[in-house]
Amino acid sequence: MDLEGVIGNSPVKKDSWKTVLTLAYQSLGVVYGDLSTSPLYVYKSTFAEDIQHSESNEEIYGVLSFVFWTLTLIPLLKYVFIVLRADDNGEGGTFAFTLPNCQLADEELSAYNKDVILSDNKSSIGSSLKYTLEKHRVLQKMLLILALIGTCMVIGDGVLTPALSVFSAVSGLELSMSKEHHQYVEVPVACAILVFLFSLQHYGTHRVGFLFAPIVITWLLCISAIGLYNIFHWNPHVFKALSPYYMYKFLKKTQKGGWMSLGGILLCITGSEAMYADLGHFSQLSIKIAFTCLVYPSLILAYMGQAAYLSKHHNIESDYRIGFYVSVPEKLRWPVLAIAILAAVVGSQAIITGTFSIIKQCSALGCFPRVKIIHTSSKIHGQIYIPEINWTLMLLCLAITVGFRDTKHMGNASGLAVITVMLVTTCLMSLVIVLCWHQSILFAICFLIFFGSVEALYFSASLIKFLEGAWVPIALSFIFLVVMYVWHYGTLKKYEFDVQNKVSINWILSLGPNLGIVRVRGIGLIHTELVSGIPAIFSHFVTNLPAFHQVVVFLCIKSVPVPHVRPDERFLVGRVGPKEYRLYRCIARYGYRDIHKDDLEFEKDLVCSIAEFIRSEKPQCSLGIEDVECDGKMTVVGTTSSNLDGIRMCEDDGDFSQMAGTSELKELKNPEKLRKRVRFVVPESPRIDTDTREELQELMDAREAGMAFILGHCYVRAKSGSSLMKRLVINLGYDFLRRNSRGPTYALGIPCASTLEVGMIYLV
């Protein structure tokens, strides 16, 4: 497994049918495990309320009608046919904020291009709404908090869903032993399975998907067959319950008990959000095929079969006998129990995978503390494992299982988390319809009212169960929300301090080309969050150090609000000050789902990008005496692998004969015999002038001498006169998170001997 070490293949391309069907098969083992196991606990959670069964079976038919239309409207209509279209270049999730250091050049990235033809009317509506959101910071903060709430609920569901799925599957043991013995077996077995589940995560999603897909397929075929058997054996007339009329009769007859039971009914859609959250691992078409062709019809048959059985056995007194297993023929219960436990493990896998994915996105966008991200595949994009999150989720899952010990309270907790995420998705989706799809605002309002009203109905039914377990997702989400908002706020204040304390270019010019100190051979790489201007920490170096490197590069590792940045658009390179100062700025841009390269390859790409900028720079640009502040004065340069016609670099005694032998390439050698030789290979056309050749030679000499990494170690403190709340957030909260989070990914493999770390206090 590679730690931030391999660039994955971008999935933004059309797949063959073979690939689509393979992904559809694989998605069954990752995306739909949770949704497919919902028949284990929906009826049991629903009828846990005070509902009296009548001979007319109106209560059972009403619940089936609610389940059918809920599955049809939300997973099928909303997610499969609408929400999945709102992908971010092949990626799921609406968590893509505008970062504080965005540039106009970023909007020229290929990922921003949309193949949509707009009418003037639609464009003006979207533009006016966008302008309103950009103008009012209060609205921006509201959207940020809304997105964070949805994100935190997804993380909370990552705790609740595994506990609920596994516990419900294990509850089948109750039919084969006495209740006294059962309570001592159920919890230990469920905990053991959960530990095993979380121990599998480091193998990666792609391996688990292929391993688990046969289990889910077997489970879906199994519940379909049992459902058909129960329908035709017990009650073929159960089809009439699909009419919406039975929903009305159910609520009218059961009143408060029926209203509260809606919280159990909505569990039939716990895994729907996984279709969107895991979109980056698969594709729209593959997820749609798997759901419409297998998952949806299997679930409908399973629920109808359970309703058919219960309609003839509605006088059962024991609550636990309303569960799924009682409708399974007795001879098949043990095999079905084994398959159900395996399917529950798969169901838990879906939400765990989505949790890893969304935390990585949040971390890349500065809304979650940095964590260790391990890429479990060097070939398949987006396969990640986060150890800290994995073990935290496991401990919380075990606590929920041991603490509640019953399906009702776990279902209440999971239901509130699920429906909150769906409400947030509906609200944000209405903005996507106007801002991104440029559709009529009337269409967005209709979408919001229709799906929002359905979900608000379930939300209210879940919220009234606050004391019966629904408090758990609220408590978990509040903790995660505080952590994420504190980290985001501290990161934003730190960046604002950098912007406000930039060094004036006039001060640099007054020092002269040597900056008032001795310039020694080598490249000094200064990391900064700034995309323009000179960071304050640079003046600290110049005034306190007797010597500095002959080539200085201000490097900004930047996350942009798109999932992927193409390799040929990776770098923005420009000058800082006049040409003879040898000060450069390089901005390395990554999408929030991109994987950073290993350090050796990154260094090579960085030096080559500067060399290519020097070679291709227009003469009028190199004569300027002002700082390069404008994005338009920076040049887009790709990585070495994407720029085959640009400058290449060969180090040491590598095989250089093949490149040097081509007619289009010309070798620029360093005549000195040094410990480490660096050679540039430049195209013969266009010809380079003497000044350019001299600058390339100097860059090559500096690379041979070595590269030093200057990292700023900042201590953020609230300035004097700040409010008590701000002092608590910055001095305690943000400082604690910073000290206990991982370092930047670009600093993980830097040799200690090549690193200079300088401390600086930020008063924000």
Disulfide bonds with the S-S distance in Angstrom:
none
